[in-house]
Amino acid sequence: MDIVVSGIRPTGKLHLGNYFGALKSFVRMQETNNCFFFIADYHSLTTHPTPADLHGNVKNVLVEFLASGLDPEKSTIYIQSDLPEVAELYLLLNMNAYIGELERCTSFKEKIRQNPQNVNAGLLTYPTLMASDIIIHKAQKVPVGKDQEQHLEMTRTFANRFNRLYKVDYFPEPVAYTFDEELVKIPGLDGSLKMSKSDSENNAIFLADDPAVIRKKVMRAVTDTGPVDPGKPKSQPVENLFSLLKTLSTPDIYSHFEEEYSKGTIRYGDMKKQLAEDIIRFNEPFRNRINQLSADNDYLKKTVKLGAEKAHESALKTIREVREIIGFKEF
Ligand code: TYM
C-alpha cells in the first residue's frame, strides 16, 4: 500500500482544473492506498486573507472534498494548520534549502511578476513548506496537476539532501502522479493556458457554479474570428474550448465539432452552448451535495477532528525520528 499525500490551497472555491488535475485522482486513490489529503491553509497566507475569508475558504474546500466523494473513513482528511509538526519540519528543511534554487522556481518568478509589491519570504520558501507537507508522512505518490511538477522535483531534492547530509535512507522520493497516467492541465476560458482562480473572473468554472453562471461564463469565453485556414493549428482560445469539450463531453460530440472545424463550417456559439450544457450536467451532483454538506456543521466538525488525530499520529512519528537523526537529544 503506497502512502499518498496531496493538498489544495483554500483561496476560494474549487474549479474544474482542481477537480480534473487533482481531486478526481484523490477520490480514486483512496480505495487502494493510505491517503492523506489536506487543506493547505498555511500556504494560502502568502496572499494575506482576512480571518473571515480564511475560515470561509477552508470550509468551502472541506465541503468540496467531501462532496467529491472523499471519505473520512478511507482517507485522512485534515487541515494543514492542525499539524504544527509540518511547520517544524519546514523550519528544519529551510536550513538546507538555498536561496538560489528557491529563486529559480517558476511559480515564484510568476508570483513576483504578478505581485511585485508582495514578494514575501513565504512565497520564496513555498517549495520547502510543500516538501514538508509531503515528506512528513513519507509519501511515495502525490496526485497533482501538471503545474506542480517542478515543486515535486524540488521536494525530491530536499528529501535526498536530508538523506545525504545525515547519511540515512529515511525519506522516500515522492513522484507527481495522476490516476489517469498523464499529468493534467485544464485550460482557462479567457484563452490562458491554465484555469486558475486568481486570473480574470471569467477564467474558471467552479464546482459550485449554478447553471445560469456556467452558461454566462462559457458563452463569454474567448474564441477567434473563425477558422481562417482549418488545416492550420487552432488558435489558443479555440484549442482551449476543444480541450474542455474533450474532458467534459462525449467522444461523439467532440468529433462532431472537430469535423465542423476541419470543414470550416463550425459555429463557436453552438459549440459553447453544448459545452455549457455538458458542464452543467457534470456539476449538478456536486452542487447538490455541496449545498447539503455546507449546512451540516456537526459532520464537518467531526470530520476535521478525526482527520487531525490521524494525521497527527503519522506526523509526530516522523518529526520524532527526524529530531533524533539531526541530533536533538533529551538530557
Ligand atoms: P493549488 O491549490 O493551486 O491547486 C490544487 C490542485 O489543483 C491542480 N490544478 C490544476 N490541475 C490542472 N489544471 C488546472 N488548470 C489546475 N489548476 C490547479 C494543482 O496542480 C493542484 O494539484 N502547491 C499546491 C498545494 C499544495 C500541495 C502540497 C499539493 C501545498 N502543499 C503538497 C501537493 C502536496 C497548490 O498551490 O495547488
Residues whose N, C-alpha, C, O or C-beta is under 5 A from the ligand:
A	BS01	TYM	V5 S6 G7 I8 R9 G17 N18 G21 A22 A40 H43 M130 D133 I134 P143 V144 G145 K146 D147 Q148 V184 K185 I186 P187 K194 M195
